[in-house]
Amino acid sequence: MVSSKNPRASDGLGGAGGAGGPGGELDDIDATLVEALRKNGRMPNSRLAELAGIAQSTCITRVRSLEERGVITGYTALVSPAALGLSLQALISVSIKSGARQSIAVFSDEIRQRPEVVQLFFLGGAEDFVIHVATRDSDHLREFVVSNLSAHLSVASTRTSIVFEHVVT
């Protein structure tokens, strides 16, 4: 498959090691590989190569290039919180006190170490953070908010929203 975007795509590498660099444009083969791995990070190389219409050796080289260029940043297992006894999930919006802006990095580092934290988002806008947590029950959630957020010297306010359904795409 030759990409009209990249005249060197016929070398199987989309030019020198794949199209673009960090933040660069992906050619059609790279995009196919990324999408397939996004859906199933454990997909065998033989199946990836088949989907992309390239040789298995070329596929390995292309995936390594995507990793080296920072397009693919890692592989992970998705674990059901409910299977671990964490049946209540919530999104907690956090605003940091205006006089405590210098401690944002410290707050972020402290909170991400908590076992209840699934994801942490640092935002621009009305709130400074949104924290996705998984807890056993409402008592556990309340304890997390009171002990780790409301009691934190840098926190001005919190707002908690219960997650009814979480779908990973």
N, C-alpha and C positions, 0 to 999 in steps of 0.2 A: 504494500500500500504506500503510495507516494503522496505526501501532503503538499498541497499547493502553497501552504504557508511557508514551507521550508524546503528549499531546493536540494538540500543534502539528506532529506529523510530517507532516500533510497539506500543509504549506507546502513540502515537498521538501527542507527543511534540518533536519528533526528539531528544530524550535525555533530558537533563535537561533544559527545556524551549526552545528547538529548537536547531538546529545544529549550532555549532560554537558560537563564541562571536562576538564582533565588528571586522569586517574584516574576520570573520570565514567563512567557507564554508557553503552554504545553501544546505539543502537536497531538494529532488524533490518537496515535498509539499510546502516548503517555496518559492522555485523558481516559482512555479505555482501561489501562492498567490501574490508575488511581481509583476510578469508580468501582472496579471489580474488587480491589483490596479494601476499599472503604466499606463495602457490603459484607466482605468475608476476608479478614486479614489472614486467615489460615488456608486460603485457596492454594492448591498445589501449582507449582510453576508450569506444569504441563497444561493445566486447564487455563491458566492466565495466558500462556502463549497461544493456545487455540482461540480464545476469545479475541485476542489482539491480532491474530493472523500473522504471527511472527514465529521464528524458530525459538526453541526453548533456550538456547544459549544467548540469543539476542534478548529474550525476555529477562533473563537473570541480569544481564548488563543494564538493561533499561531500568529495572527496579532498583538496582544498586545506585544508578545515577540519580533517580528520584530521591533516594534516601540521602545521598551525599549533597544534593542541592537543597535539601531541607523541605522538599515538597511532601515527602512522607517522613513524619517526625517520630513515629514509633508504632508499636503494635500492642494491643491490650485485650484482656478478656473482660467482657461485660458480665457483671455478676448481679443477680437479682437481689436487691436489698431484702425483700420479703423472705427469700430463702435463708437469709442469715438472721431472721427474727426482727428485722427492721421494717415494719409494715407501714410506718407513717413517714411520708416525705413532705418537706416544706421548702419554700423559697423565702428567704429572709432578706429584706432590703435593709441596708445599714447606711446611716449618714454619720460621718465623722465630724466631730466638733471643729469649727473653723480655726481655733487656736491649736489644734492638734494635727494639722496637715502634715507636719514633718514626721509624724509617727505612722503614716499610712503603710509603709513597707513593713514596719515591725508588727502592726496589727495583722496585715495580710499573712506574714510568716507564722504568727501565733495561731491564727484561726485555721489555716490550711493543715496544721498538724493534728487537729482534732479528728478523732476517728469517725464522728458523725458527718463530717464534711465530704460530700460527693463531688461538688464542683464549687469553684470560687470565681466570681466575675468582678473585675475592677472596672468601674464604669465612669463615663462622663455624663453628667446630667444631674437630676434631682438627688439621686442616691449615689453613694460612693461605691458600694458593693452590693451584689446579690449573692447570697450563700445558699447553695442547694444542700440540704441535709437529709439524712435518713435516720430515723429514730425508732425505738421500740413502740412508743405510744405517746400520748399527749403529755404525760408526766415527764417523760424523758426529753421531749421537745421543750417544754417549759423550763426544765432545769438547764438545758443547753443555752437557751436565750438568756435566762437570768444570770447564770454563772459566767458565761463566756462573752456575752454582748452587753447586756444592761449594766453589769458591774465593771465593764472595761472603761478605764479613764478617758479613752479617746472617742468613745461612742456617744453621739448626741441623741440618736433615736433609731428605733428598729420598727419594722412592719413585717409581720409574718403572714404568709399565704400558704394554706394547705394544698398539697398536690393531690388531685383526685386520680389522675392518670398521667403516666410518664411514658412517652413513646420515643424510642431512639430510632432515628432514620439513617 
